[in-house]
Amino acid sequence: MRCALPDRMVLTFVASSAILAACAGGGSNVTQSDGGRGLREHGVAVPASMQAAPSPVAADLPGLAQEVDSKTARAAWIAGVAAFENGDVRQAAEQLKVAAAGRADDPYAHYLLGLARARSGDLDGAAESFERSLALDQTRPKTWINLARVRMDMKDPAGAVDAAQKALAIDPNSADGYHQEGRALLALGRADEAESSLVKGRELDPANGYVANTLGLLLIQRGRPADAIAPLEAAKAAIPHVAYVRNNLGVAYERTGRLHDALVEYQAAVDAGDTRNGLKSLARLGPLVPKDTGGVVVAGQE
C-alpha cells in the first residue's frame, strides 16, 4: 500500500499474527490546505494582487528555466498556485518551476515548488527546492519539517532527524516537528527517543491523527498493543478514512483478544483501499471468528 506524502511512505512491520502497515508522514503538512494557508500567510491569496517578480537571476537553478522575464514568471506563479489549489500537482510543479526561476530570491516560491514536487513523487527535486528555500530563509519551521518528511521518503532518517530538530529549535511547540523526529528516530532503531518525541507531539496536538497513529504503531512494535489502543482510536476519530490507521487499530485489537473489533477494523481498511494487508488479515482471522460478527460482513463471506 502506498500513500501520498502524508504519507507516500509505507512502513510495514510483519509479525507472526498480523501485518502492520503504517504511513505517518505525513500528510499533515503537504496538503492543498497547507498551500492555501501558506498563500494567505504570504499575502498572495488573490492572484490579481501579486506583484510582478524582479528580473530573474536563474543561471544557478539546475533543472529550472534559465531565462524567465518578470511577466512570464508572474503568469507561471498564478497558474502554478491555481493548479496546486486544485490538486493538479504535476501541472503545479511545471508552472512553479518556471515561476521559481523568475523569483530566484523568493524562499516561498521554492517552498511551494518543493511541496508540488513532493506530492508529484519527485523527491530529489523536492529536497532541492526545500534546501534552496532554506538557503534563503532558515527561519520557517514548516520548510524544515517538509524537508524532514522528504528525507524520510528518500530513506535518509539521519537527515530527517537533523531537519526535524532544526524545526524544533525554531518552534519547540511544533507537534509536526516532534512527529517527524519520532518517525526518523524509530527508523534509526532509537525506539525510546522516538516514543518520547511522539508522546510530546501528541501532548501538543491531541487531535493530530497522524501523530497518534505513529505512536500507536511504535507501541505495537514494542509489544504493548493494549497501550496502543488509545492513540489508535484517537487516530481513527481524527482520520477515519485512512486505511493504515484502521489496519493498525485492527492489529492492536487482535493482539488484545478483541477479535470481532479487529474484523471491523480490517474490513474498514479494505473499504478504505487497503486490499493487501486488510484482505490478508481478514482471510487469516475470519475463519477463527464466528460468522455472527455483529453485523460485520467479512470479505469473502458475503
N, C-alpha and C positions, 0 to 999 in steps of 0.2 A: 504494500500500500504506500502510495506517495501522496504528499500533501504540500500545498503551496507554502510559500515562505512565511506564514506562521507555519509554516510547517511543511515545507517540501521535504524536510529531513525526517527520516524514519529511523527510530532506534528500537530494535527488536530484541527482546530477551526471551530465550527459549528455555523452558523448564520441563520436567517430566510430565506435569499435569496440565500445562496450558501454554499458549503462545501469547506473549505480551507485546503489543505494538504501541509505540509512543512517538509523538511528534510534538515537541514542546517549543517549537520556535516561535515558534512563534508566531505566530501571526498576529501577535498583539501590536506590533508596530508597523509592519509592512502591509498596509491596507489602504483601500480607497479613502476611508475616512481619515487616515493619517495624512494623506495628501491634502484633503480638504482642510483639516485643522492647520496644517503647516502653511498652506497658502494664506489662510486668514491671518495667521500669526505674522506672516511676512507682508501683509497688506496688498496681496495680489489676487484676492478672491474674484474681483471683477476685472476680466481681461482688458476692457477698454481703458482702465486706469493705469495699466502698466506703462512704465517709462521705456523708451527705446534704449537698448543697450549701447554702451560706448563702442567705438571701433574695436574689434577683437584683436587680441594677440594670441593666436591659436596654434602657432607652429610647434609648440611643445605639448600638444594634446594628442598622444598616439591614438589612432583609430577614430579620431574626430575630424570633422571637416576642417580644412586648413585655412580657408578664406571665407569668412562669413560677414557680410556687412550688417549694420545695426538693424536695418529694415527686415532682412531675411531672418536674423536671429530673433527679433521680436515676434514675427509671424510664426516661426517654429516653436517658440516658447508657448504662445497662446494655443497652438494646435496640440502641442505635447501635453500641456496641462489638461486640456479638454479630453484628450484620449485617456489620460491617466484617471481622471474623474469618472470616465465611462467604463473603465475596466479593460480597455484595449492596451495592455501593457507593451506589446510588441511595437505597435504604432507609436505609443508614447516614447519608448526608448529611441526609436529612429528620429523622431522630431526633437526630442530633448538633447540628443547627441549634437544636432546642428545648433540648437539654442545654447548649449554649454560652450561650444566653440566660440560663439559670439558673445558670451558672458563669462569670459575666462576667469575674471576676478570675483565672481559671484558664488560663494560657497553653497548657497541654497540651490542654484541651478545644478551643480554637480551632485548634491544630495538627492534631489528629486530624480535625476538621471540614474543614480545608484538604486533607488527604490524600483524604478521601472525595469532596470536591467536585472535586478534580483528576482523580481516577480516573473520575468520572462525566461528565467533559467540561465542567464549569462552571469555566472558567479564571478568569473575573473574580471569582467567588465564592471560589475557592481562593486567589487573590492577596490578596483582602481578609482572609480568615481567617489566612493566614500573617503578614500585616502586623500584624493585631491581636495575634496571639500574640507577635510580636517587640516590640510596644509594651509588653507586659507583662514580657517576658524576652528580652533580646537576646543571651543567652549560649549558646544552643543552636545549634551549627553545622548540625544537620540541618534546622532550620527555615529557615535562610538558604539551604541547598543546595536544598531543595524549592521555595523561592521563586524561586531562580535557574532551576530547571527549568521552572516555570510561566511565568516571563517569557520564556524561550526559545520556549515554545509560543505565547506571545502576540506573537511577532515583535518582542521587545524585547531584543536581545542586549546592548545597553549596560547596561540594568537588570540583566540576568543576570550580567554581569561584576561589577557592583557588589555584588550579593548573594553571589556566589561568593567574592569577595575578602574580604567581611566574615566568611564562614565560615572562610576560611583564616587570618584574623587571630586567630580563636579557637582553631582546631586546624590548625596548619601541617602536620600529618601526615595530613590527610584526602584520600585518593585521590578520593573523590566530589567534594570541593571543587575539586580540580585538574581533574577531568573536566568539570564544569560550566563552569569558567573556560575550559578549552580549547575546548569546544563554542562558547561565546559569542564567544571571540576569533576562531575560524575563521569564524563567521558575519559578523563585522565585517571580514573580509579581512586579519586580522593573523596570517598563517599561521606566521611564525617564532615569535611568542609562543605561539600555540596549540600548536605542536609541543613547545615547552619544557614547557608545562603538562601535556600529555598524557604525555610521557615521564616526568615527575616522578610523575604519578598512577600510571603503570604500575610504576614502581620501588617505590612504596609498597605496591601491591597487585597483584602479578603475576597473581593468579587472577581478577581482575575482568575478565570478558569484555567488558563494555560499554566500559570504558576502552580495552582492546586494539582493539576494533572501530573506535572513533572515530579512534584513532591510525592504524590501517591505512587507513581511508578518507582521512585527510589525506595520507598518503604517496602513495596512488594519485593523488589530485588534484594533488600536487606533481610528478608524473611519475616516481615512484620505486616502481613496482609490485614490484620484487624485494625492496626493503626492507619492503614492506607484508606480505609473505607470513608472516613470523614472528609478528607480532602478530595477524594474522587467523587463523592456525592456532591460536594460543592462545585467541582468542575462540571459535573453533569447539569446542575442547576443553572450554571452560567452559560455553558455552550453545549446544549443537549444534542445538537445535530452533528457533533464532531465524532466520527466513528471510533477513533482510537481511544477517546475518553470512555465511551461505553464499553469497549472491549477491555480496557484496563480495570474498570469497575467490575465487570463480569469475572475477571480473574480474581480480584480481591474477594468477591462473594464466594466464588467456587472454593477458594482455599480456606475459607472460614466455614464451609459446610452449608452455605445458603444456596443450594443448587437451583431451586426454582428461580430465585432472584438472578442468579448467574445466567440462566437461559434467557430471561427477559433482556438482559444487557447484551448478550451475544446476538440475539435476534435484532436488537436495536442497532448494533454495529453493522450487521448485514444490511439492514434497511437504509443506513446512512452511507453505504457504499463499500464497506469492508467485506468484500466477497472472498477474501483469502483467509485471514485469521478468524473472522466470525464464523464462516461456514465450517472450518476445521473444528472450532470449539463446539459448535452445535452438533456436528457429526460424532464427536467424541463423547460429549456429555449427554446428548439426547437419549440414547438407549439406557442410561443409568437413572433417568428420572421418570416417574410415572407420567403417562401421556396426559393425565389431567394436570396441566400446568397452570391452572388458574386463569384460563382464557388465552394463554400464550399459544400461538401457532408456530410450531418449530419447523424450520425449513426442512423439506423432505418428508414431512409427516402430514401435509395438507390433505 
